[in-house]
Amino acid sequence: MNNNKAIVQDMIKEIQSDRQSISMMEVCGTHTMAIAKSGIKDLLPDNIKLISGPGCPVCVTAQGDIDAVIELVQQQDLILATFGDMMRVPGTRSSLQEARSQGADIRVVYSPMDAVEMARTNPSQEVVFLGIGFETTAPPVGASIEAARAMQVSNFSVLSLHKLVPPALEIIFSDPDIKVDALICPGHVSLVIGLDPYRELVNKYQKPCVITGFDDSDILQGILMILLQFRQQQYRAEIQYRRAVKEDGNPVAQSVLKRIFKEVDTRWRGIGLIPGSGLEIREEYIEFNARYKFNVPDIEDVPIKGCSCGEILTGKISPHDCPLFGSACNPLNPIGPCMVSHEGACAAYYRYTPLRGEIR
C-alpha cells in the first residue's frame, strides 16, 4: 500500500469487521490489474469476494471479429494501424503478429490521429485504423474521422469494434448464473458516461454501483462504500473517484459519440450478442467505414479449444480454474486474449498471483 497508512489501515479494519456475504465485480481491467498487484484480495475476509468482469476491451472482442480483421489484412492491399495489444491476440488460425510476419502491412500506433497522418503521407495507400475499446477510446476515434474529413484524407477509414459498457452490465446483473451483488464501476469509462447509466441499473436491480479510482485507497474506499450501502439497505450509484469523474460525465466526448457513431447489436466474447452494445459509424460518414469500404466479412465465432476466457470474463470462474492457465497458456504462448492484454485477468493473475492457487 502506498497511500496514507493510517487511513488505509482504518479502511482495512472496517472491511475486515464486516460479516455480510457479498460478491463484488470489478468491471475494469485496470482495476483487476491494480487489485492483483496490491494484494487487496488477500486482505478481505472470506465473506467478501472480488471477481473480475468484462472490462478488458481486447478480451471481449469476439473471436469471429478477430478472424475477420486477419482475413481483411491478408486479402486487401492496405495498411492496418492498430494498438499494440491487439497484435498477439489469437485468432482461430493466426494472429495479426503472424500475419505481419507473412507480409501484411500492419503498424502499431499510439493514437488514431497517427493513422490519419499515416494516410495523409501515404496518399496512394489505404489505411485502416482498428477501433477497439469502450466509451473511453471511441471519442478520439470519432474525432479522427472528423479530422480526416476536414483534411480531405479519403484513404483513411476505421473498422469500429467499439463497445458500450452499460449494456454488458445489464447482462451481468440479469444472468442468474453470474452471482454478483455489486459493481466496482470503471473510472475511465465513467469519465465519459457519468453516473446516469449506473443509476438506471441500480433502480432496476437494486444492487450498488460505485465508480472507483485506481489507487489502493480508492479501491478500498469503493469496497467500503458498497458495504455501507448493504448495511443501510439503501442501494445507490455513487462516485468514489470524484477527483476525476463528474455526474454528467464529459458532454464534449458524448457529443462526438452521438455525431459519429450509432448503437448496434454486437457480439462479446463469453456473453454473445448484446443488443445496443456496439458502436458503428453513421451513414453520414460511411466513406470512413472500413466495414463497408472493404466489405469486411461477418465470420462466425469459433471458440478456442480449451480456453476459458469467456467464463473468466463473466466472473463464472477464476483464471486459476482454467486448466490451461500457467502451463499451456502463458504470456509467451497465450492461448486466449485474457493472457495477452495488459488489462486481461489471466495476465494479471499470472504476473502477481501465479502460485497462490485459487484466489477469492
N, C-alpha and C positions, 0 to 999 in steps of 0.2 A: 504494500500500500504506500502510495507516495503523496497523499494529501495530509491535511491536519490530523495527526494521530489521535488526539483526544476525541474529536468529532467522529472519526471513523470507528474508533473503539466503542463509543457510545451507541452508534447505529448497529454495530455487530451484536452488542449485548442485547439491544432491544429486539433485533430479529431473532436471535437465538432463544429468547424467552417466549416467543410465540408458539402456541400449541395447535394452531389451525393446520389442517392438511390442505395445502394449496399447490397447484401446479401452475407455474408462470411460463409463458413462452416469450423468449427474446426474439423478436421478429427479424432484427437487423443482423447481417453477417458481421458487421464491425463490432456489435455487442457480443456476439458469440466469441470472436477472437479476443476481445478485451476480458471477458469473463474467464475464458480458459487461461489466458496469460496471467491474470491476477490471482487465480486460485479461489475465486469467490465461492464456487460451489462447495469447496471443502469447509467453508465457514458456516454453511447453512445447516440447520437441524434436519433430521431425516424427514420431517413432515412438510418441508418446503422444497419443492423441486423446480429446477430450471431446465427447460428443454428448448432446443433450437428450432427455428421456424424457417419459412421460405423467403428469407431476406437476402439471399445471395443472387443477384441478377444473372450471373453466369450459370449458376447451378440450376435455376429454374427454367432456363431456356430449353425448349422441347428438343428431344433427340432428332425428330424429323426436320426441325428448323436448322439445326447444325448441319445435318446432311445436305440440306438444300443450299446452304452457303458454300459448302465444299464443292458441290456439283456446279454451282454458279462460277466459281473461280477456275474450275477445271475445263468448263465448256465455253467460256466467254473470254475474249481478249480485253482484259480490263485490269486496273489496279484496284485491289481491295485494301482499304485503310481500316484498321481495327485497333482497339485497345489490346495491350499485350496479354491480358489474362485470358483472352479467347484463343490464343494460338495453340495451346496444348489440350484444349477440351476435346475429348474423344468423340468422333462421330461413329457411325456404325462400322465403317471400314477404314476410316482415315481421320486426319485432323488437319487444321489449317497449317500447322507446322510441317506436317508431312507433304501437304500439297505444295507448299513453298519449296521444299527440297526437291520436288519433282518438276519445278519450273514455273509455278504460278507466281504472279507478281503480287505479293501480299506484304504490306508495310505497316509497321506499328507506329501509331501516332498517339499524341497526348491530349488532343482536343479535336473536335470536329472541324474547327477552323483550320487546323493543319491540313486536313483533307481538302478543304476548299482551296487553300493555297496551292496544294499539290496539283489540283485540277487546273487552276489558273496558269501555272507554269508548265503544264503538260497539255496544251490545248488539243492535241491530236489523240489523246488517250482518255478513255472513260475512267472516271474514278468513282468508286462506290464506297461510302462510309457505312460500316456495320454498326447500326444503332442498338446498343444493348444497355439496359438499365431501367431504373424506375423513374419516378417523378423528379428525382434529383438531376439526372443526366439528360432527360428529354428536352428541357427548355434550351440548353445550349445547342442541342442538335437542331431544334426548330429555328433558333437564331441563325445557325449556319446556313440553313435553307434560304432564309430571308436575305442573308448577306450574298449568297451565290446568285440569287435573282437580281439583287441590286447591282452586282458587278457583272451581270450577264455571263456567268460561268455556266454554260449549258452542258458541259461534260461532267458535271458533278451530280451525284444522286445519293440517296440514303435508302438502305434496306432496314426498315424500322422493325425491330423485335422488342420494342419498349413495352413495359408492363406497368400496370397500376396496382398499388399495394392494397387499398381497402377492399376490393372485390375478393382478393385471396384471403383476407382476414375474415370475411363473411363465411367463406368455406370452412376455415379453421374452427370458428365458433359453432357452425351448424352441423358439422360432421360428428356423429355420435361415437365414431371410432377414435377421434382425436380428443384426448382428455385435457383440456386447457381451461383454467379458471380465470385467467387474467393475461393481459398482454403488456409486455415492456415494449413500447412502440418506438419505431426508428426515429432518431434525431434528425438525420439528413433529409429523409423524405418529408418529415413534418415541417422542416423549414419552408417547404413549398406549399404543402396542402393545408397546414394549420390544424386546428382542433376539431372542426366540424365533422369530418368523416368518422372520427372516433366517437364523437357524441352520438351519432346515428347507431353505431354498433352497440354502445352501452345501453341506449334506450331500447334496442331490440332484444338484446341478450342478457342484460343486467349482469355484465361482467366488467370489471375495471380495466381501463386503458390508460397507461401513464407514459407520456413521451419523456424519454430519458436521455441524458448525455452519456458520454463515453469514458469519463474518468471513473476510477474505482468508487469514489464517494458518490458520484452521480448515480451509478448503478445501485449501490446500496440504499441510497435515499429513495430511488424509484421503487425498489422492493418494499421498503418500509411504508411508502405511501400506499401501495397496494394492500399491504397487511392492515393498515389503518382503516381503509375502506371496508374490508371484511369485518373488522371489529365493530365498526359502526353500522354495518349492513346498509350502507349508502354508497351506491356504485356510480362513479363519475369518470369522465375523461379529463385528465389533468396534465399539466406541463411541469415536469421537474426541471427541464432544460430551458429555463426562462431566459438565460443569458443569450440564447440564440433563437429560440422559437417563439413566434407571436401567434396569438389565437387565430388571426386571419391569414396566417402563412405569408407567402410572398405574392402579392397581387400581380406584379410585373411578370414573374415566371408563369403564373396561372394564365395570364393573358396570352403569352406565347404558346402555351399548350393548346388553348382553345382556337387560336388562329391557324395553327399549322396542322394539328392532329385531330382525329376523331376517334371516339371509343369504339372498339370492335371486340368480338369474341376471340379469345386466343388460348392456345394450349400452354399449360405449365407442366414441367416435369413433376411427376409424383402426384399431381392433382387432376390433370386432364383439362378439358375445355372449361374456361370460366367466362361467363357472359360479361361483356363490357370491361374486360380487364386488360385489353391491349390498346396500343396507340398506332393507328395507321395514318399516313399522310393524306390530307384532304385533297379532293379533286382539284381544288384551285391551284394546287402545287404539284399536280400529277407528273409534270415533266422532271421533277426531282425524286420521284418514287421509283426506286430500282426494281421493286417487285413487278411493276407494270412495264418499265423500260426494257427489262431483260426477260420478262415472262418467267420469273423465278418459280420453280416447281413447288407444288404442295406435296411433301413427302410424308408418308405415314410414319408414326413413331415406332421404332423397333427397340424394345428395352435391351440394355446391355446385359448380357448373360452374367448372372451372379451379383450384379451391382445393386446395392440397396439405397442409392441416393434418393429415390422417390420417397421411401419410408422415412428416411432421415429428415428430409425437407419438411415433412408434415408432422414431425415430432413423434411418430409412432415407435421409432426405435432410436437408440443412441448409435453413434458411429462405431462404438466398440461391439455392438451387436452384429455388425456386418461381418460375415465370415472372411471377406477379402481384406478387411482393414488391417493395415500394417504389415501384411505379408505380400500377397499378390498385388494389392493396391497400396501404393506409397507415392510420395511426391516425385520420385524418379521414374515411376511407372504407374501413372494414375489410370485407373480403370474407369472411374466416373468423375464428373465435374466437381463434386464436393471435395475432392482431393486436389484439384487443380487450382481453383480460385483462392486468392488470399483471404476471401471472406467465407470460404466454404467450411462447414462444420467439421468435416473429416480432416482438412488441413489444420484447423485449429487444435483438434484433439490429438492429432499425430505429433504436432510440434510441442504441445505443452502438457499433454496427459497420455503419453504413449504407453506407460507401464502401470497405470493405476487400476486397470480393469474397468468395470462398469462405473460410469460417472453419473451421479444423481442429477 
